[in-house]
Amino acid sequence: MDSKNKSSISCCILGAGAIGMIFAVYLKRIGMKVYVIHHRNMPRTVFEVQLRDSDLSGDYSFEIAAPENIMGTDFIVATTKATEVLNALEGMQDVLKNGSDVVILSNGMGFHEKAQEIYGSARIFAATTTEAAHISQPGIISHSATGRTVIGGISHKKSPNWLPIWLNAIPHSSWTQDIKAALWEKLAINCVINPLTASYKCRNGELIENPMLKELVKELCLEIEMVRDAANIPHTKEPIFDIVSQVIFDTTTNFSSMFQDVEAGRSTEIESITGYLVRVASQFKIEVPLNKKLLEKFREHCS
Ligand code: PAF
């Protein structure tokens, strides 16, 4: 890798949703070769997308990855829904058996360790981001906020040799030795913003602007804090309410991914977000009534 220049470094983006395409553009913009793997577009050779509302605004096209491109790639970034991560990786098992680097950039928890267990010879990394984007029309993505991105290894602490390129490409990004703490922080953000915006059919900002919703935000934050502390997850001194409020403020015009899923009649990531939290809560016998209520509501929606 040291002798390679940026244009000879390649990666594949698995899942061409809004966040996947934002990362694809970040990586392409520094000169990397970026392929897209997206089942719905497989018959095409090029995937075209327009980005709006940020300094990334413009038209972009990406080559759809052929099997030999995937084999030769330096790393794969899986940006599918939490519900699809393991299935999407299964479709690439031949590549993964040869030992590849995979960054899983999906909301929720519980599937990273499973992926590392299944694909022992691959190196699985997790990344978590507060970048916000949504598909405003087919082929058009609105990039509503530039967030922070943290990346770390699941079962190995050594950073990959392509890390400097990643850190150079992705704004406000950092490497952590303790990705679990970062995943928990993002889990807390998603446990609050996603089911509330999807239930009350609102943009993220309304969760703080509307006093009734702000009370629910506070209640959820307290429940999550109790579970996190019982599970002994390392964390910063900042209360979860302050962390969540900052993300709401930064992504005020965004429609959360769960809001978008519900509106589009798609299944939601509730099991990997609130479902994960409620399962940990029950292991430690912590009562989380509001989280449970939201979980049940979206389980009904899915059935
Ligand atoms: O899932 C989402 O929508 C995003 O993770 C976030 C950061 C909550 C912004 O909407």
Boltz pocket constraint, residues with backbone or C-beta under 6 A from the ligand:
constraints:
  - pocket:
      binder: B
      contacts: [[A, 107], [A, 129], [A, 130], [A, 131], [A, 132], [A, 189], [A, 190], [A, 193], [A, 194], [A, 204], [A, 247], [A, 251], [A, 254], [A, 255], [A, 256], [A, 257], [A, 258]]
      max_distance: 6.0
